[in-house]
């Protein structure tokens, strides 16, 4: 031990160890050769001490002479250190995410606080480095003031992680349709609002009216809202939904323990007791009691379906399968794609390097990829497609894409509504639930003790 202490007291040993660790993490892992400049700083700290001679020495004199300065500096040093460490951990190691909606119930519940590993798929170097620390896209106590500057925008670069997204993984990602948002609104979903305006007023006037009525802003990729869904389709997969069943590459997606579908439940005139709902963990907000004809509309897991079906006062249980065509379903072209959330596709999920035939019929499926996600200029003149000013009848994808769905099938805004998730939007993989709080109950009854430190489960295709 004494020999180790003696070796560590040597400034060259310290410099060498720190320099090797820094090079592995900051240069090799990130793949950024500019980070080699940091070795000059490390060399000065341990060897040359030029900074200390000109500035550090004066700073040390102030610490010795003025107790108030020493106390203030202690606070500044602690705060700066904490902010830097937490920021680095947030960017490159893990993040916290709280479930705000019921789109993943019963796999994940509203009020679940998730530990999200960014190392699972590899952390992304921030696209927007100039940002107020420890907040997302708005300043504290504001819903409209941006917390970042987009004066510097770095290109997409993902560091090496422990693996890739697998079919069945629960994934946290940046909302793809969140590049343009209506500031101050809860969902801020710009594109659905724009379609409503343009349906009423026409394409040009609808766009202008929306922008005159609302404050509209653009968010870089890493400043878009975070969503959590289950990956049901990987790059290169063919996917369709038939009568609410997800079919990938011709095989039915496996049973997910927390999967919920919507059911109509008919009773004989007596209501289902609140105690029964409690035992099935059906939240108050989900107990949609249709008073006419003693009919309920309920999201149910397979297990709760069997329980409801076996109740004495229940006379019938029927799953809701929608058959009407919906305009808000991706790709928002009902003439060529008359789909809804229960009957959707078939659709092919783009894969990096793959080339497709580009036609006026297939264009709605891939228009967002060509323009918003991969940054090309798209024009259509006399039914002829132009990309970056040149005629195009083919397109080669520059990134991988994924299809995400919520486990609460009839209460989820997911890829069925806004399309594919690009690889540069993938944030990380939720590993476990740190804390779970039931918003419909008061403390301490609102703490779901059984969910704390439980693993987030994945699924696979059969």
C-alpha positions as CSV (number, residue, x, y, z in Angstrom):
1,X,0.0,0.0,0.0
2,X,2.9,2.4,0.8
3,X,4.4,1.7,-2.6
4,X,1.1,2.5,-4.3
5,X,0.8,5.8,-2.3
6,X,4.4,6.6,-3.2
7,X,3.8,5.9,-6.9
8,X,0.6,8.0,-6.9
9,X,2.5,10.9,-5.4
10,X,4.5,11.1,-8.6
11,X,3.0,13.8,-10.9
12,X,3.9,11.8,-14.1
13,X,2.0,8.8,-12.8
14,X,-1.0,10.9,-12.0
15,X,-0.9,12.5,-15.4
16,X,-0.5,9.2,-17.2
17,X,-3.4,7.5,-15.4
18,X,-5.8,10.4,-15.8
19,X,-4.7,11.0,-19.5
20,X,-5.4,7.3,-20.3
21,X,-8.9,7.4,-18.7
22,X,-9.7,10.6,-20.4
23,X,-8.6,9.4,-23.8
24,X,-10.6,6.2,-23.5
25,X,-13.8,8.0,-22.5
26,X,-13.6,11.4,-24.3
27,X,-11.7,10.4,-27.5
28,X,-12.1,6.7,-28.2
29,X,-15.7,6.3,-27.0
30,X,-17.0,9.5,-28.6
31,X,-14.9,9.2,-31.7
32,X,-14.1,12.9,-31.6
33,X,-10.4,13.7,-32.2
34,X,-11.0,17.3,-31.1
35,X,-11.3,16.1,-27.6
36,X,-7.5,15.4,-27.7
37,X,-7.1,19.1,-26.9
38,X,-8.3,18.2,-23.4
39,X,-5.0,16.5,-22.8
40,X,-3.3,19.9,-22.8
41,X,-5.5,20.9,-19.9
42,X,-4.7,17.7,-18.0
43,X,-1.0,18.2,-18.7
44,X,-1.1,21.7,-17.3
45,X,-3.0,20.6,-14.2
46,X,-0.4,17.9,-13.3
47,X,2.8,18.9,-15.0
48,X,3.3,22.5,-16.3
49,X,0.9,24.4,-13.9
50,X,0.9,27.5,-16.1
51,X,-2.7,28.3,-15.2
52,X,-1.8,28.0,-11.5
53,X,1.1,30.4,-11.9
54,X,-0.9,33.2,-13.5
55,X,-4.4,32.7,-11.9
56,X,-4.4,29.9,-9.4
57,X,-1.8,31.5,-7.1
58,X,-3.8,34.7,-6.8
59,X,-6.9,32.7,-6.1
60,X,-5.2,30.8,-3.3
61,X,-4.1,34.1,-1.7
62,X,-7.7,35.3,-1.7
63,X,-8.8,32.1,-0.1
64,X,-6.2,32.5,2.7
65,X,-6.9,36.2,3.3
66,X,-10.7,36.5,3.1
67,X,-12.9,34.0,5.0
68,X,-16.0,35.3,3.2
69,X,-14.4,34.7,-0.2
70,X,-13.4,31.2,1.0
71,X,-17.0,30.5,2.0
72,X,-18.5,31.8,-1.2
73,X,-16.0,29.9,-3.3
74,X,-16.9,26.7,-1.4
75,X,-20.5,27.1,-2.4
76,X,-19.7,28.0,-6.0
77,X,-17.3,25.0,-6.3
78,X,-19.9,22.6,-4.9
79,X,-22.7,23.9,-7.1
80,X,-20.6,23.9,-10.3
81,X,-19.3,20.4,-9.6
82,X,-22.8,19.1,-8.9
83,X,-24.2,20.7,-12.1
84,X,-21.4,19.4,-14.2
85,X,-21.6,15.8,-12.8
86,X,-25.4,15.6,-13.0
87,X,-25.4,17.1,-16.6
88,X,-22.8,14.5,-17.8
89,X,-24.7,11.7,-16.1
90,X,-28.0,12.9,-17.7
91,X,-26.4,13.2,-21.2
92,X,-24.4,10.0,-21.2
93,X,-25.5,7.5,-18.5
94,X,-29.1,7.6,-17.4
95,X,-32.2,9.8,-17.2
96,X,-35.3,9.9,-15.1
97,X,-38.7,9.8,-16.8
98,X,-42.2,9.9,-15.2
99,X,-45.2,8.3,-17.0
100,X,-47.6,11.2,-17.7
101,X,-50.4,9.3,-19.5
102,X,-52.1,5.9,-19.5
103,X,-50.8,4.8,-23.0
104,X,-48.6,2.0,-21.6
105,X,-51.0,0.7,-18.9
106,X,-51.0,-1.8,-17.4
107,X,-47.3,-2.4,-18.2
108,X,-46.4,1.0,-16.9
109,X,-48.7,3.2,-14.9
110,X,-49.3,6.9,-14.6
111,X,-47.0,8.1,-11.8
112,X,-44.3,5.5,-12.4
113,X,-40.8,7.1,-12.2
114,X,-38.5,5.2,-14.5
115,X,-34.7,4.8,-14.5
116,X,-33.8,5.1,-18.2
117,X,-30.5,3.7,-19.3
118,X,-28.8,5.6,-22.1
119,X,-26.0,3.1,-22.2
120,X,-28.4,0.4,-23.4
121,X,-28.4,1.6,-27.0
122,X,-25.6,4.1,-26.7
123,X,-25.9,7.8,-25.6
124,X,-26.2,10.5,-28.2
125,X,-23.9,13.5,-28.2
126,X,-26.2,16.5,-27.5
127,X,-27.4,18.2,-30.7
128,X,-27.9,21.5,-28.8
129,X,-24.9,22.0,-26.5
130,X,-25.9,25.6,-25.5
131,X,-28.6,24.9,-23.0
132,X,-29.6,26.0,-19.5
133,X,-28.6,23.1,-17.2
134,X,-30.9,20.5,-15.7
135,X,-34.0,21.5,-17.6
136,X,-35.5,20.2,-20.9
137,X,-36.8,22.7,-23.5
138,X,-38.4,25.6,-21.4
139,X,-37.0,27.7,-18.6
140,X,-38.1,27.0,-15.0
141,X,-41.6,28.4,-14.2
142,X,-42.3,29.0,-17.9
143,X,-44.1,27.1,-20.6
144,X,-43.0,29.3,-23.5
145,X,-39.5,30.6,-22.8
146,X,-36.9,28.4,-24.5
147,X,-34.1,27.1,-22.3
148,X,-31.6,26.7,-25.1
149,X,-29.9,28.4,-28.0
150,X,-29.8,26.7,-31.4
151,X,-26.9,28.9,-32.5
152,X,-24.7,25.7,-32.4
153,X,-26.2,22.5,-33.8
154,X,-24.1,19.3,-33.7
155,X,-24.9,16.5,-36.2
156,X,-26.3,13.2,-35.0
157,X,-23.6,11.0,-33.3
158,X,-24.4,8.0,-31.1
159,X,-21.8,6.5,-28.9
160,X,-21.3,2.8,-28.5
161,X,-23.8,1.1,-26.2
162,X,-24.5,-2.4,-24.8
163,X,-26.9,-3.4,-27.6
164,X,-29.5,-2.3,-30.2
165,X,-33.3,-1.9,-30.0
166,X,-35.0,-5.3,-30.0
167,X,-38.6,-6.1,-31.0
168,X,-40.6,-5.9,-27.8
169,X,-38.4,-3.5,-26.0
170,X,-39.9,-0.6,-24.1
171,X,-38.2,2.5,-25.4
172,X,-38.0,6.2,-24.5
173,X,-37.6,8.4,-27.5
174,X,-38.0,12.0,-28.6
175,X,-41.4,12.6,-30.1
176,X,-40.9,12.7,-33.9
177,X,-43.8,15.0,-34.6
178,X,-42.6,17.3,-31.9
179,X,-40.2,19.3,-34.1
180,X,-42.8,22.0,-34.5
181,X,-45.0,22.8,-31.5
182,X,-47.7,25.2,-30.4
183,X,-46.2,26.9,-27.4
184,X,-48.3,26.9,-24.2
185,X,-50.6,24.0,-25.2
186,X,-50.4,20.8,-23.2
187,X,-49.9,18.5,-26.1
188,X,-48.6,21.2,-28.5
189,X,-49.3,18.7,-31.4
190,X,-48.8,21.1,-34.3
191,X,-49.4,18.8,-37.3
192,X,-52.9,17.6,-36.3
193,X,-53.9,21.2,-35.6
194,X,-52.5,22.3,-38.9
195,X,-54.5,19.6,-40.8
196,X,-57.7,20.8,-39.1
197,X,-57.0,24.4,-40.1
198,X,-56.2,23.4,-43.7
199,X,-59.3,21.2,-44.0
200,X,-61.5,24.2,-43.0
201,X,-59.6,27.0,-44.7
202,X,-57.4,25.6,-47.4
203,X,-53.7,24.8,-47.5
204,X,-52.2,28.3,-47.6
205,X,-54.8,30.2,-45.6
206,X,-55.0,27.4,-42.9
207,X,-51.2,27.6,-42.4
208,X,-51.2,31.4,-42.2
209,X,-54.2,31.5,-39.8
210,X,-52.7,28.9,-37.5
211,X,-49.4,30.8,-37.3
212,X,-51.2,34.1,-36.7
213,X,-53.4,32.6,-33.9
214,X,-50.7,30.8,-32.0
215,X,-47.0,31.0,-31.0
216,X,-45.3,28.3,-33.1
217,X,-41.7,27.3,-32.5
218,X,-39.3,24.6,-33.7
219,X,-37.5,22.3,-31.3
220,X,-34.2,20.5,-32.2
221,X,-34.2,16.7,-31.8
222,X,-32.8,16.6,-28.3
223,X,-35.2,19.3,-27.1
224,X,-38.4,17.5,-28.2
225,X,-40.8,15.9,-25.7
226,X,-40.0,12.4,-24.6
227,X,-42.4,9.5,-25.2
228,X,-42.3,5.9,-24.0
229,X,-43.8,3.1,-26.0
230,X,-43.1,-0.5,-27.0
231,X,-41.1,-1.3,-30.1
232,X,-43.3,-3.6,-32.2
233,X,-41.5,-3.2,-35.6
234,X,-37.8,-3.0,-36.4
235,X,-36.0,-1.7,-39.6
236,X,-36.9,-3.9,-42.5
237,X,-40.0,-5.4,-40.9
238,X,-43.4,-5.7,-42.6
239,X,-46.2,-4.9,-40.1
240,X,-50.0,-4.8,-40.2
241,X,-52.7,-4.7,-37.6
242,X,-55.8,-6.8,-38.2
243,X,-58.8,-6.6,-35.8
244,X,-56.4,-5.1,-33.2
245,X,-53.8,-8.0,-33.6
246,X,-50.3,-6.8,-34.4
247,X,-48.7,-9.0,-37.1
248,X,-45.0,-8.6,-37.9
249,X,-43.4,-10.5,-40.8
250,X,-46.5,-12.7,-41.0
251,X,-46.3,-13.7,-37.3
252,X,-48.6,-12.5,-34.5
253,X,-46.9,-10.4,-31.9
254,X,-46.6,-12.2,-28.6
255,X,-48.8,-11.7,-25.6
256,X,-47.7,-8.8,-23.4
257,X,-48.7,-9.2,-19.8
258,X,-49.9,-5.7,-19.4
259,X,-51.6,-5.4,-22.8
260,X,-55.0,-3.7,-22.7
261,X,-57.8,-3.6,-25.3
262,X,-61.1,-1.7,-25.0
263,X,-64.3,-3.7,-24.2
264,X,-68.0,-3.0,-24.0
265,X,-69.3,-4.6,-20.8
266,X,-73.1,-5.1,-20.4
267,X,-74.6,-5.6,-16.9
268,X,-78.1,-6.8,-15.8
269,X,-78.9,-3.4,-14.3
270,X,-76.7,-3.5,-11.2
271,X,-73.4,-1.6,-11.4
272,X,-70.0,-3.1,-11.0
273,X,-68.8,-2.3,-7.5
274,X,-65.9,0.1,-6.8
275,X,-64.3,-2.6,-4.8
276,X,-64.2,-4.9,-7.8
277,X,-62.5,-2.2,-9.9
278,X,-60.0,-1.7,-7.1
279,X,-59.1,-5.4,-7.1
280,X,-58.5,-5.3,-10.9
281,X,-56.5,-2.0,-10.6
282,X,-58.8,-0.2,-13.0
283,X,-58.3,3.5,-12.3
284,X,-61.2,5.9,-11.7
285,X,-60.6,7.7,-14.9
286,X,-61.0,4.4,-16.9
287,X,-64.4,3.5,-15.4
288,X,-66.4,4.9,-18.3
289,X,-69.9,4.1,-17.1
290,X,-72.4,4.6,-20.0
291,X,-75.6,4.9,-18.0
292,X,-77.9,4.1,-20.8
293,X,-78.5,0.3,-21.2
294,X,-76.1,-0.3,-18.2
295,X,-73.1,-0.4,-20.5
296,X,-69.5,0.2,-19.5
297,X,-66.5,1.0,-21.8
298,X,-63.4,-0.4,-20.1
299,X,-59.7,-1.0,-21.0
300,X,-59.0,-4.6,-19.9
301,X,-56.1,-6.9,-19.7
302,X,-56.6,-10.6,-20.6
303,X,-56.8,-11.4,-16.9
304,X,-59.3,-8.6,-16.1
305,X,-61.4,-9.7,-19.1
306,X,-61.7,-13.2,-17.6
307,X,-62.7,-11.7,-14.2
308,X,-65.3,-9.3,-15.7
309,X,-66.7,-12.1,-17.8
310,X,-67.2,-14.3,-14.7
311,X,-69.1,-11.7,-12.7
312,X,-72.8,-12.6,-11.9
313,X,-74.2,-9.2,-12.9
314,X,-72.3,-9.1,-16.3
315,X,-74.4,-10.4,-19.2
316,X,-72.0,-9.7,-22.0
317,X,-68.4,-8.6,-22.9
318,X,-67.4,-7.6,-26.4
319,X,-64.1,-6.2,-27.6
320,X,-64.3,-2.9,-29.5
321,X,-62.9,-3.3,-33.0
322,X,-63.1,-0.1,-35.0
323,X,-63.9,-0.3,-38.7
324,X,-64.4,3.4,-39.7
325,X,-61.6,5.1,-41.6
326,X,-59.9,7.8,-39.7
327,X,-58.2,10.9,-41.2
328,X,-55.8,11.3,-38.3
329,X,-54.2,7.9,-38.8
330,X,-50.8,7.8,-40.5
331,X,-50.1,8.5,-43.4
332,X,-53.2,10.8,-43.4
333,X,-54.2,9.8,-46.9
334,X,-57.6,8.0,-46.6
335,X,-58.0,7.7,-50.4
336,X,-54.9,5.4,-50.7
337,X,-54.7,4.2,-47.1
338,X,-58.2,3.7,-45.6
339,X,-56.9,2.6,-42.2
340,X,-57.7,3.0,-38.5
341,X,-56.0,2.1,-35.2
342,X,-57.4,-1.5,-35.3
343,X,-57.0,-2.2,-39.0
344,X,-53.7,-0.8,-40.2
345,X,-51.2,-1.6,-43.0
346,X,-49.5,-3.5,-44.3
347,X,-46.6,-1.2,-44.0
348,X,-42.8,-1.7,-44.5
349,X,-40.5,-0.1,-41.9
350,X,-37.5,1.7,-43.6
351,X,-34.0,0.4,-43.1
352,X,-30.8,2.3,-43.5
353,X,-29.3,1.8,-47.0
354,X,-32.5,0.2,-48.4
355,X,-33.9,1.7,-51.6
356,X,-37.6,1.9,-52.5
357,X,-39.6,2.8,-55.6
358,X,-41.0,6.3,-55.1
359,X,-44.4,6.9,-56.5
360,X,-47.3,9.4,-55.8
361,X,-49.0,6.5,-53.9
362,X,-46.0,5.6,-51.7
363,X,-44.9,9.2,-51.2
364,X,-47.3,9.9,-48.2
365,X,-45.6,7.0,-46.3
366,X,-42.1,8.4,-46.6
367,X,-42.6,12.1,-47.1
368,X,-41.7,13.0,-43.5
369,X,-38.6,10.8,-43.7
370,X,-37.4,12.5,-46.8
371,X,-38.0,16.1,-45.5
372,X,-38.2,16.4,-41.7
373,X,-36.0,13.5,-40.7
374,X,-33.3,13.4,-43.4
375,X,-33.3,17.1,-44.4
376,X,-34.1,16.9,-48.1
377,X,-36.1,19.4,-50.2
378,X,-39.1,17.7,-51.7
379,X,-41.3,19.1,-54.4
380,X,-44.1,17.6,-56.5
381,X,-44.9,19.3,-59.9
382,X,-47.4,17.8,-62.3
383,X,-47.3,14.5,-60.4
384,X,-43.5,14.3,-60.8
385,X,-41.4,14.0,-57.6
386,X,-38.3,16.2,-57.2
387,X,-35.8,15.8,-54.4
388,X,-33.2,18.6,-54.0
389,X,-34.2,19.9,-57.4
390,X,-33.7,16.6,-59.3
391,X,-36.4,14.1,-60.6
392,X,-36.6,11.1,-58.3
393,X,-38.4,7.8,-58.7
394,X,-36.3,6.0,-56.0
395,X,-35.1,6.9,-52.5
396,X,-32.4,5.4,-50.3
397,X,-32.8,5.7,-46.6
398,X,-30.1,7.3,-44.5
399,X,-31.2,6.0,-41.1
400,X,-33.0,3.1,-39.5
401,X,-36.6,3.5,-38.4
402,X,-38.9,1.9,-35.8
403,X,-42.6,1.4,-35.2
404,X,-43.8,2.1,-31.7
405,X,-47.1,1.3,-30.0
406,X,-48.6,1.8,-26.5
407,X,-49.7,-1.3,-24.6
408,X,-53.0,0.4,-23.9
409,X,-54.1,0.0,-27.5
410,X,-57.2,2.3,-27.5
411,X,-55.6,5.1,-25.4
412,X,-52.2,5.6,-27.1
413,X,-50.9,8.3,-29.4
414,X,-48.2,6.3,-31.2
415,X,-46.8,5.3,-34.6
416,X,-50.3,4.5,-35.9
417,X,-51.0,8.3,-35.7
418,X,-47.7,9.9,-36.6
419,X,-45.5,7.3,-38.3
420,X,-42.0,6.0,-37.9
421,X,-39.4,6.8,-35.2
422,X,-36.0,7.7,-36.6
423,X,-32.9,6.1,-34.9
424,X,-31.6,9.6,-34.0
425,X,-34.7,10.1,-31.8
426,X,-34.0,7.0,-29.6
427,X,-33.1,8.1,-26.1
428,X,-32.8,4.9,-24.0
429,X,-34.3,1.8,-22.4
430,X,-36.3,2.0,-19.1
431,X,-34.7,-0.5,-16.8
432,X,-36.9,-0.4,-13.6
433,X,-39.4,1.6,-11.7
434,X,-37.8,3.7,-9.0
435,X,-41.0,5.1,-7.5
436,X,-44.7,4.9,-8.3
437,X,-47.3,7.4,-7.1
438,X,-51.1,6.9,-7.7
439,X,-52.4,10.4,-8.5
440,X,-56.0,9.4,-7.5
441,X,-55.0,8.8,-3.9
442,X,-53.6,10.9,-1.1
443,X,-50.3,10.4,0.7
444,X,-49.2,7.9,2.0
445,X,-51.8,5.6,0.3
446,X,-50.7,6.9,-3.1
447,X,-47.4,5.1,-2.9
448,X,-47.5,1.9,-4.9
449,X,-44.9,0.0,-2.7
450,X,-45.1,-3.2,-4.8
451,X,-44.0,-1.5,-8.0
452,X,-40.9,0.1,-6.5
453,X,-37.7,-1.3,-8.0
454,X,-39.6,-3.6,-10.3
455,X,-38.0,-4.4,-13.7
456,X,-39.6,-3.1,-16.9
457,X,-40.5,-6.2,-19.0
458,X,-40.0,-6.6,-22.7
459,X,-41.7,-9.0,-25.1
460,X,-40.8,-11.0,-28.2
461,X,-42.6,-12.2,-31.3
462,X,-43.7,-15.8,-31.4
